[in-house]
Amino acid sequence: MARGGRDRRIGQEIQRLLPDLIRKEVKDPRVTGLVTITAVEVSPDISHAKIFVTVLNSESAAEATLEGLNHSSAFLRSLLSQVLRVRSAPALTFVYDHSVDRGMRLTQLIESAVAEDNDRSRKP
């Protein structure tokens, strides 16, 4: 890690600050629903940050929200540079995080397997 974990610390700070900035400052009509930032990966030289987000909406609304966020990334970067008090905030790229969807799907599969097993055990 660069400079004793500076990239990691900046990533954590971005993850903490960005949801409020998105909710209060982004006026793009494509950004709808509850946007959750699940992770932030900052490059070692702190020039780029990949922001992993989930959106609690339909899949088409999530795609539109992602487009709106990527369109607003320069604006959010300038706001972050003021709040973080860094000379240059990293360029932001928003990516949809599918891990939540996969987790929900696995939970459904487990629940259905348990219910099926319970049905089998009840039958003589």
Buried (B, 14 or more C-beta within 10 A) or exposed (E): EEEEEBBBEBBEBBBEBBBEBBEEEBEBEBBBBEBEBBEBBBBEEBEEBBBBBBBEBEEEBBBBBBBBBBBBBEBBBEBBBEBBEBEEBBEBBBBBBEEBEEEEEEEEEEEEEEEEEEEEEEEE
